[in-house]
Amino acid sequence: MPRRPAAASRAGTNTRNADGSATHRSSLSASGSQGSVQSSGSASRDASGNVTQSRSTSATNAATGNSVQSSSSYSKDTGLTRSATCYNASGAVIACR
C-alpha cells in the first residue's frame, strides 16, 4: 500500500493574569497512512493556586476503521478521572484493547 502524505497541525494559547491565575488551551490534529488523531484540552490555575485540567482525544485506525474516544480531567475536588470508548468501523461499541 503506498504511503499517503502525513498532515498535522497544532495550536495553543497561554494567558497569565495579574492575580496569578493562568489558562492554557491547546489542540492538535494529525493524519497519515496509519490513521488520524485529534486532541484538545485546557488547564487552568486560579488565583489561589488550584489547578483543573481536561483533555479529549479521538483516534482512528486507517486500516480497520476502528476508533477510540478518550477523555481525562483533573481537579482538586474530584482527582483524576479518565474514560475511553472504542468503536468499530460501523460505529458499534467494542472492547478497547
C-alpha positions in Angstrom: 0.0 0.0 0.0 1.5 3.4 -0.9 2.0 5.8 1.9 -0.2 8.9 2.0 1.5 12.1 2.9 1.1 13.0 6.6 -0.6 16.2 7.6 -0.5 17.8 11.0 -1.4 21.0 12.9 -1.3 22.2 16.4 -2.3 25.4 18.2 -2.1 26.7 21.7 -2.6 29.8 23.8 -1.4 30.8 27.3 -2.9 33.5 29.4 -1.4 34.8 32.7 -3.2 37.3 34.8 -2.0 39.8 37.4 -3.7 37.9 40.2 -1.6 34.8 39.5 -4.3 32.8 37.7 -3.4 31.3 34.3 -5.0 29.3 31.5 -3.5 27.1 28.8 -5.5 25.8 25.8 -4.1 23.5 23.1 -5.2 21.3 20.2 -3.6 19.1 17.6 -4.7 17.2 14.5 -2.7 14.7 12.5 -3.4 12.2 9.8 -1.3 9.8 7.7 -1.2 6.4 6.3 -1.9 4.7 9.6 -4.8 6.8 10.7 -5.7 10.1 12.3 -5.8 11.8 15.7 -7.4 14.9 17.1 -6.9 16.2 20.6 -7.8 19.3 22.5 -7.5 20.3 26.1 -7.1 23.0 28.7 -5.5 23.6 32.0 -6.2 26.5 34.4 -4.9 27.7 37.8 -7.0 30.1 39.8 -5.6 32.9 42.0 -5.4 30.5 45.0 -3.3 28.0 43.0 -6.0 25.4 42.4 -5.5 23.6 39.2 -8.0 22.0 36.8 -7.3 20.1 33.6 -9.2 18.4 30.9 -8.4 16.8 27.6 -10.4 14.9 24.9 -8.8 12.8 22.2 -10.1 10.9 19.2 -8.1 8.5 17.1 -9.0 6.3 14.1 -7.1 3.4 12.6 -6.9 3.8 8.8 -6.7 0.0 8.2 -9.6 -1.1 10.2 -11.7 2.0 10.7 -11.8 1.3 14.4 -11.6 4.3 16.6 -11.2 5.4 20.2 -12.6 8.5 22.0 -11.0 9.2 25.4 -11.1 12.0 27.9 -9.4 12.9 31.1 -9.9 15.6 33.7 -8.4 16.6 37.0 -9.5 18.9 39.8 -8.6 19.1 43.5 -12.1 18.1 44.4 -12.5 15.1 42.1 -9.0 14.0 41.5 -8.1 12.4 38.1 -10.8 10.8 36.1 -10.3 9.0 32.8 -12.6 7.3 30.3 -12.3 5.7 26.9 -14.8 4.2 24.5 -13.8 2.2 21.4 -15.8 1.8 18.2 -15.7 -0.4 15.2 -15.9 0.9 11.6 -19.7 0.7 11.8 -19.9 2.8 15.0 -20.7 -0.1 17.4 -19.0 0.0 20.8 -16.3 -2.6 21.0 -13.8 -3.7 23.8 -10.8 -1.4 24.0 -7.5 -3.4 23.7 
